[in-house]
């Protein structure tokens, strides 16, 4: 239960300091996991293994294909 309080208080403080929301959430989560006793080496291992996902790989490739179609002129509207 202590980790929940650390999460709430650290998020509130980081937002009051004017830190962008994405960074405030990241800092708050890391602090709450540290307060909850989760080893930080586990977080690195989890981050690395979660990047090895085929559906997540499709997102940047889909964006790349859209950019290539735009520069190649395929995606222009026919008049």
PDB file as gemmi writes it, atoms N, CA and C in Angstrom:
CRYST1    1.000    1.000    1.000  90.00  90.00  90.00 P 1                      
ATOM      1  N   UNK A   1       0.816  -1.193   0.000  1.00  0.00           N  
ATOM      2  CA  UNK A   1       0.000   0.000   0.000  1.00  0.00           C  
ATOM      3  C   UNK A   1       0.862   1.260   0.000  1.00  0.00           C  
ATOM      4  N   UNK A   2       2.092   1.103   0.509  1.00  0.00           N  
ATOM      5  CA  UNK A   2       2.994   2.252   0.543  1.00  0.00           C  
ATOM      6  C   UNK A   2       3.360   2.717  -0.866  1.00  0.00           C  
ATOM      7  N   UNK A   3       3.488   1.774  -1.805  1.00  0.00           N  
ATOM      8  CA  UNK A   3       3.859   2.117  -3.173  1.00  0.00           C  
ATOM      9  C   UNK A   3       2.781   2.967  -3.847  1.00  0.00           C  
ATOM     10  N   UNK A   4       1.528   2.742  -3.495  1.00  0.00           N  
ATOM     11  CA  UNK A   4       0.440   3.538  -4.069  1.00  0.00           C  
ATOM     12  C   UNK A   4       0.549   4.983  -3.621  1.00  0.00           C  
ATOM     13  N   UNK A   5       0.880   5.186  -2.364  1.00  0.00           N  
ATOM     14  CA  UNK A   5       1.044   6.554  -1.859  1.00  0.00           C  
ATOM     15  C   UNK A   5       2.251   7.238  -2.497  1.00  0.00           C  
ATOM     16  N   UNK A   6       3.317   6.497  -2.665  1.00  0.00           N  
ATOM     17  CA  UNK A   6       4.504   7.059  -3.319  1.00  0.00           C  
ATOM     18  C   UNK A   6       4.163   7.460  -4.747  1.00  0.00           C  
ATOM     19  N   UNK A   7       3.397   6.623  -5.445  1.00  0.00           N  
ATOM     20  CA  UNK A   7       2.980   6.926  -6.806  1.00  0.00           C  
ATOM     21  C   UNK A   7       2.148   8.200  -6.856  1.00  0.00           C  
ATOM     22  N   UNK A   8       1.147   8.293  -6.001  1.00  0.00           N  
ATOM     23  CA  UNK A   8       0.248   9.447  -6.027  1.00  0.00           C  
ATOM     24  C   UNK A   8       0.974  10.736  -5.657  1.00  0.00           C  
ATOM     25  N   UNK A   9       1.774  10.692  -4.618  1.00  0.00           N  
ATOM     26  CA  UNK A   9       2.451  11.900  -4.158  1.00  0.00           C  
ATOM     27  C   UNK A   9       3.527  12.334  -5.155  1.00  0.00           C  
ATOM     28  N   UNK A  10       4.296  11.384  -5.672  1.00  0.00           N  
ATOM     29  CA  UNK A  10       5.345  11.767  -6.618  1.00  0.00           C  
ATOM     30  C   UNK A  10       4.756  12.281  -7.930  1.00  0.00           C  
ATOM     31  N   UNK A  11       3.643  11.718  -8.370  1.00  0.00           N  
ATOM     32  CA  UNK A  11       2.994  12.234  -9.574  1.00  0.00           C  
ATOM     33  C   UNK A  11       2.486  13.653  -9.354  1.00  0.00           C  
ATOM     34  N   UNK A  12       1.881  13.884  -8.216  1.00  0.00           N  
ATOM     35  CA  UNK A  12       1.380  15.217  -7.902  1.00  0.00           C  
ATOM     36  C   UNK A  12       2.525  16.231  -7.844  1.00  0.00           C  
ATOM     37  N   UNK A  13       3.624  15.865  -7.217  1.00  0.00           N  
ATOM     38  CA  UNK A  13       4.756  16.783  -7.082  1.00  0.00           C  
ATOM     39  C   UNK A  13       5.403  17.057  -8.438  1.00  0.00           C  
ATOM     40  N   UNK A  14       5.593  16.017  -9.242  1.00  0.00           N  
ATOM     41  CA  UNK A  14       6.223  16.233 -10.544  1.00  0.00           C  
ATOM     42  C   UNK A  14       5.352  17.075 -11.462  1.00  0.00           C  
ATOM     43  N   UNK A  15       4.051  16.913 -11.364  1.00  0.00           N  
ATOM     44  CA  UNK A  15       3.169  17.750 -12.178  1.00  0.00           C  
ATOM     45  C   UNK A  15       3.165  19.196 -11.692  1.00  0.00           C  
ATOM     46  N   UNK A  16       3.261  19.398 -10.386  1.00  0.00           N  
ATOM     47  CA  UNK A  16       3.348  20.762  -9.859  1.00  0.00           C  
ATOM     48  C   UNK A  16       4.649  21.447 -10.267  1.00  0.00           C  
ATOM     49  N   UNK A  17       5.704  20.669 -10.417  1.00  0.00           N  
ATOM     50  CA  UNK A  17       6.990  21.232 -10.834  1.00  0.00           C  
ATOM     51  C   UNK A  17       7.013  21.596 -12.317  1.00  0.00           C  
ATOM     52  N   UNK A  18       6.006  21.185 -13.050  1.00  0.00           N  
ATOM     53  CA  UNK A  18       5.917  21.524 -14.467  1.00  0.00           C  
ATOM     54  C   UNK A  18       6.609  20.535 -15.383  1.00  0.00           C  
ATOM     55  N   UNK A  19       6.900  19.354 -14.886  1.00  0.00           N  
ATOM     56  CA  UNK A  19       7.508  18.318 -15.714  1.00  0.00           C  
ATOM     57  C   UNK A  19       6.437  17.783 -16.671  1.00  0.00           C  
ATOM     58  N   UNK A  20       6.791  17.554 -17.947  1.00  0.00           N  
ATOM     59  CA  UNK A  20       5.797  17.011 -18.885  1.00  0.00           C  
ATOM     60  C   UNK A  20       5.187  15.706 -18.364  1.00  0.00           C  
ATOM     61  N   UNK A  21       3.947  15.454 -18.755  1.00  0.00           N  
ATOM     62  CA  UNK A  21       3.174  14.342 -18.205  1.00  0.00           C  
ATOM     63  C   UNK A  21       3.856  12.992 -18.446  1.00  0.00           C  
ATOM     64  N   UNK A  22       4.421  12.787 -19.627  1.00  0.00           N  
ATOM     65  CA  UNK A  22       5.052  11.498 -19.921  1.00  0.00           C  
ATOM     66  C   UNK A  22       6.222  11.241 -18.975  1.00  0.00           C  
ATOM     67  N   UNK A  23       7.045  12.250 -18.746  1.00  0.00           N  
ATOM     68  CA  UNK A  23       8.185  12.087 -17.846  1.00  0.00           C  
ATOM     69  C   UNK A  23       7.724  11.983 -16.396  1.00  0.00           C  
ATOM     70  N   UNK A  24       6.681  12.724 -16.038  1.00  0.00           N  
ATOM     71  CA  UNK A  24       6.153  12.650 -14.677  1.00  0.00           C  
ATOM     72  C   UNK A  24       5.617  11.263 -14.374  1.00  0.00           C  
ATOM     73  N   UNK A  25       4.922  10.662 -15.331  1.00  0.00           N  
ATOM     74  CA  UNK A  25       4.423   9.299 -15.138  1.00  0.00           C  
ATOM     75  C   UNK A  25       5.570   8.304 -15.014  1.00  0.00           C  
ATOM     76  N   UNK A  26       6.589   8.459 -15.852  1.00  0.00           N  
ATOM     77  CA  UNK A  26       7.727   7.551 -15.795  1.00  0.00           C  
ATOM     78  C   UNK A  26       8.477   7.641 -14.478  1.00  0.00           C  
ATOM     79  N   UNK A  27       8.728   8.862 -14.025  1.00  0.00           N  
ATOM     80  CA  UNK A  27       9.427   9.059 -12.753  1.00  0.00           C  
ATOM     81  C   UNK A  27       8.604   8.499 -11.605  1.00  0.00           C  
ATOM     82  N   UNK A  28       7.313   8.760 -11.620  1.00  0.00           N  
ATOM     83  CA  UNK A  28       6.446   8.289 -10.538  1.00  0.00           C  
ATOM     84  C   UNK A  28       6.368   6.770 -10.485  1.00  0.00           C  
ATOM     85  N   UNK A  29       6.278   6.147 -11.633  1.00  0.00           N  
ATOM     86  CA  UNK A  29       6.209   4.685 -11.667  1.00  0.00           C  
ATOM     87  C   UNK A  29       7.519   4.078 -11.176  1.00  0.00           C  
ATOM     88  N   UNK A  30       8.649   4.634 -11.619  1.00  0.00           N  
ATOM     89  CA  UNK A  30       9.941   4.114 -11.159  1.00  0.00           C  
ATOM     90  C   UNK A  30      10.099   4.268  -9.648  1.00  0.00           C  
ATOM     91  N   UNK A  31       9.685   5.411  -9.105  1.00  0.00           N  
ATOM     92  CA  UNK A  31       9.774   5.607  -7.666  1.00  0.00           C  
ATOM     93  C   UNK A  31       8.861   4.657  -6.904  1.00  0.00           C  
ATOM     94  N   UNK A  32       7.657   4.428  -7.417  1.00  0.00           N  
ATOM     95  CA  UNK A  32       6.732   3.540  -6.711  1.00  0.00           C  
ATOM     96  C   UNK A  32       7.190   2.079  -6.790  1.00  0.00           C  
ATOM     97  N   UNK A  33       7.770   1.682  -7.927  1.00  0.00           N  
ATOM     98  CA  UNK A  33       8.301   0.326  -8.019  1.00  0.00           C  
ATOM     99  C   UNK A  33       9.491   0.143  -7.087  1.00  0.00           C  
ATOM    100  N   UNK A  34      10.334   1.147  -6.996  1.00  0.00           N  
ATOM    101  CA  UNK A  34      11.470   1.088  -6.080  1.00  0.00           C  
ATOM    102  C   UNK A  34      10.992   1.007  -4.626  1.00  0.00           C  
ATOM    103  N   UNK A  35       9.943   1.779  -4.294  1.00  0.00           N  
ATOM    104  CA  UNK A  35       9.396   1.746  -2.936  1.00  0.00           C  
ATOM    105  C   UNK A  35       8.698   0.415  -2.655  1.00  0.00           C  
ATOM    106  N   UNK A  36       8.165  -0.229  -3.684  1.00  0.00           N  
ATOM    107  CA  UNK A  36       7.486  -1.507  -3.512  1.00  0.00           C  
ATOM    108  C   UNK A  36       8.428  -2.693  -3.434  1.00  0.00           C  
ATOM    109  N   UNK A  37       9.708  -2.469  -3.657  1.00  0.00           N  
ATOM    110  CA  UNK A  37      10.672  -3.538  -3.536  1.00  0.00           C  
ATOM    111  C   UNK A  37      10.952  -4.305  -4.811  1.00  0.00           C  
ATOM    112  N   UNK A  38      10.548  -3.774  -5.955  1.00  0.00           N  
ATOM    113  CA  UNK A  38      10.824  -4.437  -7.227  1.00  0.00           C  
ATOM    114  C   UNK A  38      12.259  -4.095  -7.629  1.00  0.00           C  
ATOM    115  N   UNK A  39      13.096  -5.091  -7.912  1.00  0.00           N  
ATOM    116  CA  UNK A  39      14.477  -4.791  -8.302  1.00  0.00           C  
ATOM    117  C   UNK A  39      14.531  -4.097  -9.661  1.00  0.00           C  
ATOM    118  N   UNK A  40      15.384  -3.108  -9.788  1.00  0.00           N  
ATOM    119  CA  UNK A  40      15.463  -2.346 -11.029  1.00  0.00           C  
ATOM    120  C   UNK A  40      16.049  -3.160 -12.178  1.00  0.00           C  
ATOM    121  N   UNK A  41      16.807  -4.206 -11.879  1.00  0.00           N  
ATOM    122  CA  UNK A  41      17.315  -5.067 -12.952  1.00  0.00           C  
ATOM    123  C   UNK A  41      16.172  -5.808 -13.641  1.00  0.00           C  
ATOM    124  N   UNK A  42      15.131  -6.093 -12.893  1.00  0.00           N  
ATOM    125  CA  UNK A  42      13.952  -6.744 -13.481  1.00  0.00           C  
ATOM    126  C   UNK A  42      13.289  -5.823 -14.500  1.00  0.00           C  
ATOM    127  N   UNK A  43      13.264  -4.515 -14.226  1.00  0.00           N  
ATOM    128  CA  UNK A  43      12.641  -3.571 -15.155  1.00  0.00           C  
ATOM    129  C   UNK A  43      13.400  -3.507 -16.475  1.00  0.00           C  
ATOM    130  N   UNK A  44      14.728  -3.532 -16.399  1.00  0.00           N  
ATOM    131  CA  UNK A  44      15.515  -3.534 -17.623  1.00  0.00           C  
ATOM    132  C   UNK A  44      15.290  -4.784 -18.442  1.00  0.00           C  
ATOM    133  N   UNK A  45      15.238  -5.917 -17.767  1.00  0.00           N  
ATOM    134  CA  UNK A  45      15.013  -7.187 -18.452  1.00  0.00           C  
ATOM    135  C   UNK A  45      13.620  -7.233 -19.067  1.00  0.00           C  
ATOM    136  N   UNK A  46      12.633  -6.734 -18.357  1.00  0.00           N  
ATOM    137  CA  UNK A  46      11.264  -6.715 -18.871  1.00  0.00           C  
ATOM    138  C   UNK A  46      11.141  -5.784 -20.073  1.00  0.00           C  
ATOM    139  N   UNK A  47      11.807  -4.638 -20.020  1.00  0.00           N  
ATOM    140  CA  UNK A  47      11.774  -3.705 -21.152  1.00  0.00           C  
ATOM    141  C   UNK A  47      12.401  -4.325 -22.391  1.00  0.00           C  
ATOM    142  N   UNK A  48      13.522  -5.005 -22.216  1.00  0.00           N  
ATOM    143  CA  UNK A  48      14.210  -5.606 -23.351  1.00  0.00           C  
ATOM    144  C   UNK A  48      13.387  -6.727 -23.970  1.00  0.00           C  
ATOM    145  N   UNK A  49      12.790  -7.584 -23.158  1.00  0.00           N  
ATOM    146  CA  UNK A  49      12.020  -8.700 -23.701  1.00  0.00           C  
ATOM    147  C   UNK A  49      10.691  -8.249 -24.306  1.00  0.00           C  
ATOM    148  N   UNK A  50      10.135  -7.146 -23.836  1.00  0.00           N  
ATOM    149  CA  UNK A  50       8.867  -6.679 -24.407  1.00  0.00           C  
ATOM    150  C   UNK A  50       9.058  -6.052 -25.782  1.00  0.00           C  
ATOM    151  N   UNK A  51      10.300  -5.641 -26.112  1.00  0.00           N  
ATOM    152  CA  UNK A  51      10.555  -5.102 -27.450  1.00  0.00           C  
ATOM    153  C   UNK A  51      10.626  -6.197 -28.505  1.00  0.00           C  
ATOM    154  N   UNK A  52      10.744  -7.432 -28.090  1.00  0.00           N  
ATOM    155  CA  UNK A  52      10.838  -8.555 -29.010  1.00  0.00           C  
ATOM    156  C   UNK A  52       9.442  -9.093 -29.315  1.00  0.00           C  
ATOM    157  N   UNK A  53       8.606  -8.228 -29.843  1.00  0.00           N  
ATOM    158  CA  UNK A  53       7.223  -8.593 -30.125  1.00  0.00           C  
ATOM    159  C   UNK A  53       6.922  -8.269 -31.589  1.00  0.00           C  
ATOM    160  N   UNK A  54       6.475  -9.260 -32.342  1.00  0.00           N  
ATOM    161  CA  UNK A  54       6.206  -9.056 -33.765  1.00  0.00           C  
ATOM    162  C   UNK A  54       5.103  -8.024 -34.029  1.00  0.00           C  
ATOM    163  N   UNK A  55       3.971  -8.011 -33.302  1.00  0.00           N  
ATOM    164  CA  UNK A  55       2.961  -6.987 -33.574  1.00  0.00           C  
ATOM    165  C   UNK A  55       3.458  -5.562 -33.315  1.00  0.00           C  
ATOM    166  N   UNK A  56       4.337  -5.384 -32.328  1.00  0.00           N  
ATOM    167  CA  UNK A  56       4.846  -4.038 -32.072  1.00  0.00           C  
ATOM    168  C   UNK A  56       5.794  -3.611 -33.185  1.00  0.00           C  
ATOM    169  N   UNK A  57       6.474  -4.529 -33.817  1.00  0.00           N  
ATOM    170  CA  UNK A  57       7.356  -4.221 -34.931  1.00  0.00           C  
ATOM    171  C   UNK A  57       6.564  -3.694 -36.130  1.00  0.00           C  
ATOM    172  N   UNK A  58       5.306  -4.071 -36.255  1.00  0.00           N  
ATOM    173  CA  UNK A  58       4.498  -3.647 -37.392  1.00  0.00           C  
ATOM    174  C   UNK A  58       4.205  -2.144 -37.359  1.00  0.00           C  
ATOM    175  N   UNK A  59       4.189  -1.531 -36.197  1.00  0.00           N  
ATOM    176  CA  UNK A  59       3.844  -0.113 -36.099  1.00  0.00           C  
ATOM    177  C   UNK A  59       4.862   0.773 -36.801  1.00  0.00           C  
ATOM    178  N   UNK A  60       6.175   0.705 -36.477  1.00  0.00           N  
ATOM    179  CA  UNK A  60       7.106   1.569 -37.207  1.00  0.00           C  
ATOM    180  C   UNK A  60       7.218   1.235 -38.685  1.00  0.00           C  
ATOM    181  N   UNK A  61       7.044  -0.042 -39.041  1.00  0.00           N  
ATOM    182  CA  UNK A  61       7.093  -0.400 -40.455  1.00  0.00           C  
ATOM    183  C   UNK A  61       5.877   0.146 -41.208  1.00  0.00           C  
ATOM    184  N   UNK A  62       4.730   0.200 -40.569  1.00  0.00           N  
ATOM    185  CA  UNK A  62       3.544   0.787 -41.185  1.00  0.00           C  
ATOM    186  C   UNK A  62       3.750   2.287 -41.405  1.00  0.00           C  
ATOM    187  N   UNK A  63       4.347   2.963 -40.436  1.00  0.00           N  
ATOM    188  CA  UNK A  63       4.635   4.398 -40.576  1.00  0.00           C  
ATOM    189  C   UNK A  63       5.647   4.623 -41.694  1.00  0.00           C  
ATOM    190  N   UNK A  64       6.672   3.766 -41.770  1.00  0.00           N  
ATOM    191  CA  UNK A  64       7.669   3.871 -42.822  1.00  0.00           C  
ATOM    192  C   UNK A  64       7.038   3.675 -44.200  1.00  0.00           C  
ATOM    193  N   UNK A  65       6.150   2.712 -44.330  1.00  0.00           N  
ATOM    194  CA  UNK A  65       5.514   2.481 -45.627  1.00  0.00           C  
ATOM    195  C   UNK A  65       4.645   3.669 -46.026  1.00  0.00           C  
ATOM    196  N   UNK A  66       3.979   4.295 -45.074  1.00  0.00           N  
ATOM    197  CA  UNK A  66       3.195   5.487 -45.380  1.00  0.00           C  
ATOM    198  C   UNK A  66       4.062   6.646 -45.832  1.00  0.00           C  
ATOM    199  N   UNK A  67       5.216   6.821 -45.180  1.00  0.00           N  
ATOM    200  CA  UNK A  67       6.135   7.890 -45.582  1.00  0.00           C  
ATOM    201  C   UNK A  67       6.700   7.632 -46.973  1.00  0.00           C  
ATOM    202  N   UNK A  68       7.023   6.363 -47.274  1.00  0.00           N  
ATOM    203  CA  UNK A  68       7.524   6.037 -48.602  1.00  0.00           C  
ATOM    204  C   UNK A  68       6.466   6.249 -49.683  1.00  0.00           C  
ATOM    205  N   UNK A  69       5.223   5.907 -49.393  1.00  0.00           N  
ATOM    206  CA  UNK A  69       4.154   6.131 -50.363  1.00  0.00           C  
ATOM    207  C   UNK A  69       3.915   7.615 -50.589  1.00  0.00           C  
ATOM    208  N   UNK A  70       4.070   8.407 -49.527  1.00  0.00           N  
ATOM    209  CA  UNK A  70       3.878   9.856 -49.679  1.00  0.00           C  
ATOM    210  C   UNK A  70       4.979  10.463 -50.538  1.00  0.00           C  
ATOM    211  N   UNK A  71       6.230  10.094 -50.276  1.00  0.00           N  
ATOM    212  CA  UNK A  71       7.328  10.665 -51.060  1.00  0.00           C  
ATOM    213  C   UNK A  71       7.346  10.121 -52.488  1.00  0.00           C  
ATOM    214  N   UNK A  72       6.873   8.921 -52.681  1.00  0.00           N  
ATOM    215  CA  UNK A  72       6.827   8.336 -54.032  1.00  0.00           C  
ATOM    216  C   UNK A  72       5.658   8.829 -54.847  1.00  0.00           C  
ATOM    217  N   UNK A  73       4.684   9.460 -54.225  1.00  0.00           N  
ATOM    218  CA  UNK A  73       3.538   9.989 -54.948  1.00  0.00           C  
ATOM    219  C   UNK A  73       2.397   9.003 -55.100  1.00  0.00           C  
ATOM    220  N   UNK A  74       2.476   7.847 -54.506  1.00  0.00           N  
ATOM    221  CA  UNK A  74       1.409   6.847 -54.631  1.00  0.00           C  
ATOM    222  C   UNK A  74       0.147   7.302 -53.905  1.00  0.00           C  
ATOM    223  N   UNK A  75       0.331   8.026 -52.819  1.00  0.00           N  
ATOM    224  CA  UNK A  75      -0.818   8.356 -51.976  1.00  0.00           C  
ATOM    225  C   UNK A  75      -1.497   9.661 -52.368  1.00  0.00           C  
ATOM    226  N   UNK A  76      -1.109  10.249 -53.483  1.00  0.00           N  
ATOM    227  CA  UNK A  76      -1.784  11.495 -53.911  1.00  0.00           C  
ATOM    228  C   UNK A  76      -3.194  11.194 -54.383  1.00  0.00           C  
ATOM    229  N   UNK A  77      -4.063  12.166 -54.141  1.00  0.00           N  
ATOM    230  CA  UNK A  77      -5.461  12.014 -54.527  1.00  0.00           C  
ATOM    231  C   UNK A  77      -5.604  12.240 -56.028  1.00  0.00           C  
ATOM    232  N   UNK A  78      -6.291  11.354 -56.702  1.00  0.00           N  
ATOM    233  CA  UNK A  78      -6.517  11.490 -58.142  1.00  0.00           C  
ATOM    234  C   UNK A  78      -7.643  12.496 -58.375  1.00  0.00           C  
ATOM    235  N   UNK A  79      -7.429  13.392 -59.305  1.00  0.00           N  
ATOM    236  CA  UNK A  79      -8.471  14.405 -59.589  1.00  0.00           C  
ATOM    237  C   UNK A  79      -9.253  14.035 -60.792  1.00  0.00           C  
TER     238      UNK A  79                                                      
END                                                                             
